[in-house]
């Protein structure tokens, strides 16, 4: 079953983030589960669809697909910041 949520937190240096679900709880997701966009270009507050999967540490978001596009200026800013 597909769910919708908002990216609430990103730890880009370590390659993971959290998605806040409609019910208010947060699910972990790893960069390897992001589809349709580069993990480095995701932003907090961006909407996404995902499925809930079970890992050895509990529930997590899998097959994460961002719904909102990233503004072009944001992409350039994020790439510059990542290179520093």
SULBELRA-V302067 format. One record per residue. RES is the residue in three letters. BURIAL is + if it has 24 or more other C-alpha atoms within 12 Angstrom, else -. Layout:
res & burial
RES & BURIAL
RES & BURIAL
This chain:
res & burial
UNK & -
UNK & -
UNK & +
UNK & +
UNK & +
UNK & +
UNK & +
UNK & +
UNK & -
UNK & +
UNK & -
UNK & -
UNK & -
UNK & -
UNK & -
UNK & +
UNK & +
UNK & +
UNK & +
UNK & +
UNK & +
UNK & -
UNK & -
UNK & -
UNK & -
UNK & -
UNK & +
UNK & +
UNK & +
UNK & +
UNK & +
UNK & -
UNK & +
UNK & +
UNK & -
UNK & -
UNK & -
UNK & -
UNK & +
UNK & +
UNK & +
UNK & +
UNK & +
UNK & +
UNK & -
UNK & +
UNK & +
UNK & +
UNK & +
UNK & +
UNK & +
UNK & +
UNK & -
UNK & -
UNK & -
UNK & -
UNK & -
UNK & -
UNK & -
UNK & +
UNK & +
UNK & +
UNK & +
UNK & +
UNK & +
UNK & +
UNK & -
UNK & -
UNK & -
UNK & -
UNK & -
UNK & -
UNK & -
UNK & -
UNK & -
UNK & -
UNK & -
UNK & -
UNK & -
UNK & -
UNK & -
UNK & -
UNK & -
UNK & -
